[in-house]
Amino acid sequence: MPIHPEWPNLLFRLLCAAAAGFVIGYDRGEHGRPAGLRTTILVALAACVSMIQVNLLLGQSGKSSDSFVVLDLMRLPLGILSGMGFIGAGAILRRDNLVLGVTTAATLWFVTGIGLSFGGGQMGLGLAGVTIGFVVLRGLRGFEGRMKVERQAELTVVVTESGPSQQEIRTRLAAEEYTIRSCALVYSAAAETLKLNCQVSWVARGHDTSIPEFVRTLTRDAGVASVSWSPQARS
């Protein structure tokens, strides 16, 4: 960083940070994410302004104690990054079996780093970072949706005496390439029903939220009182 930057250079840094926030925020806002266009631009500009302030204070750093207070200038950007980490953590939510906001939190923290780069005058680093970040957010979305990942769900089946047995249900799950992680059995003498509760896992595409066909088929079997299928969040 130059010790005494001129205003044209400072303005250029601010514009680069705003443009970087726009590029990242446009993609997020287009898909209705919480950290949209204005949020990412403001975060990038805030980080850039903080780093510019560090740059402007370089002329005072290291002065003798009888003229200036000795400044540890890196505390400011480090504090900014730590603060954005807390804000990002607040954006992560868990609703029932879904975990939301992880990418939003990472985006805010990433844009902060980009703003610090432009604010510090590392234009090449900032440009490379925003380019790679945009490719990750935009280009890998489709790839991520096609990836096959391990999924988990809870299957609950209530059957009467005329319904399929526990072993038959287990055999059908195995035939569909589902792995049974745990299984609990509850018999109700009053209702004369058998309740089978299984934690199962399988491999499927990341964005595939469809109900398996064998679950639909199971609901139509004779003697099956009810079927519940609840996908679980991955840990």
N, C-alpha and C positions, 0 to 999 in steps of 0.2 A: 504494500500500500504506500503511495506517496504521502509524505508527511503533510504537505500543504496542497491538497487537491483543489482544482479550480471548479467553479460552479458548472460549467458545461460538462465536465467529467462526472460530477455528482448527479446532475440531472440525467445523464445517460445511464448511470447505475440504477436510478429509481425507475426509469422507463423500462430497462431490461427486467427488473424484478417484477414490475407490473405486468409486462408481457408474459413472463414465465407463469405468474399466477393465473393469467387469463387462459393460457394454453391448458394448464392442468385443470383449472376450475371449469372450463367449458365442457370438457369431457365428463366431469363429475356432475355438473348441473344438467347436462343433456339427458342423463339417466336418472335424474331426480334424487341424487344423493344429498345428504345433509350439508356437507362442505362443498357448496357450489361456487359459482363464478365470483361473487363479491367476497365471499369468505376467504378463498385462496388468494385473491389479489391483495386483500387487506393484510393477511398473514405474511405474504411475501414482502409487501411494502414495510410492514412493521419491523421485520427482521432486517431489511435493507437499511432502514433509517437507524436502527440500533448499531449496525456495523459501521455506517457512515459516521455516527457519533464517536465510535471508537477511533476511527481514522482521524477525525478532527482533533481528538484529544492526544494523539501521538506526540504532538509538539510539547506537551506538558509531562509526558511520562519520563521518569528517571531524573527529574530535576532534584536539586539538593533540597533538603527538608526545610531550610530557612527561606526558600522562595516559593516552592510549590509542594503540595502533598504528593508523595510518590504514589502513582496510580498502578493498580493491577488491571489493565484494560480488558484482559480476556475474561474477567468475571462477568462482564455485561453480556457478551454472546452466549457464554455458558449458562447464565441465568435464563436467557431467552429460550434456549433449547430445553432446559429443565422445566420451565413454565409451560411450554407447548406440550411436553410429555404429559403433564397433569391434565391439560385441556383435552388432549387426545384420549387419555384414559377415561375422561368423563363422557366421551362420545361413544364408548363401547357399551352396548346394552345387551342384556340377556332377557329375552321374552319367551317364557315357557321353554321350548326345546331349540330355540333359535338364538344364535349369537350374532349381533348386528354391530356395525360400526368399526370393525377392525381395520378395514381398508381406509375408511375415512380418517381414523386416528393416524395411520401411517402416512396418509397424504398430507395432513396438516404438519406433521413433523418434518416430512420431506421438503415441503414448500418453504418451511422455516430455514432449512439448510441452504436451499437455493437462494433465498433472499439474503442470507448472510454472505454467501459467495459473491453475489453481485455488489452488495454493500461494501465488501472488503476490496473490491476491484479485481477479483479473480473472474474475469469475464469468460474465459475459455472453460473454466471449471463449471461455472453456472450454466453456460450454454450446453455443455456436454451432459450435465445432470438433468436439465429440463428435457432434453431430447430423449435420453434413456427413460426418464420417468414417464413421458408421454407414450413412448412405445410400450412400456410395461402396462400402463393403464388401458390404453386403447387396443394395442395389438394382441395382448395375451388374454383378453377377455374371452374371445372365441375359443382359444386353445384351452383355457381353464374349464370352459363349459364342456369340452369334449374329453377331458381327462377322466379316467376311471379311478374312483376313490372308494375307500371302504365306508359304507354307510351302516347305520345302526337303527333299529326300530324295536318297539315293544308290540308283540302280537298277543292279544287276549281273545280266546275262543271259549264260548259257553255252549256246551252240548247237552242234549238229553240222553237217555239210555239208548235211544235208537240212532244216535249220531255217531260220527267217526271216533275211533278210540284215540288215546294219546299216541300210541305207536303209529297209527295211520297218519296222523297229522305230522309227526316227526319225519316219517318217510317221505311225505309230500314236500316238506321243507327241504330235505336233503336232495330230492330230485330236482328242485328248482335252484340248487346251489346256494342255499342259505345255511349259514353256520349258526347252530344254537349255542349261545354262550351260557345261558342259565334257563331253568324252567321250574315253575312252581305249579302245584296242582291243588285245587280246593274243591271238595265235594260238599254239596248242600243236600242234606237228607230231606229237608222240608220241601225244597223245590225239585228234588230229584234231578239235579243238574251237576255237571262237572265243569269246573272253570280251569282252563289251562292258560297260564301266563308265561310267555317265553320272551327272552331277550335274544334277538337274532342280529346277525351282521351279513352283509353281502357287498359285492363290488358293482358299482353303477356309475354312470356319468354324474359329475358334480352337480349339475343343475337339473337333474331328472327328479322331479317331485311326484311323478305319477304313482298311483296305487298299483301294486303288482297284480297281475291277472289272476294268480292263484288265490289271492285274497278275495277277489270278486267271485271266483268259482266256489270258494269255501262257503260264502254267504248263501249260496243257492243249494247247498247240500241238505239232504233230509236229516232232521234231528239237530241242526245247528241253530241255536236260539239267537246268538249274536256274535259278531266279530268286530274287534277293535284293532286298528293299525295306527300306531303313533311313532313317526320318525323321531329319532333322537339327535341332539346336537353332538358333533364330533368333539372330543376333548382334545 
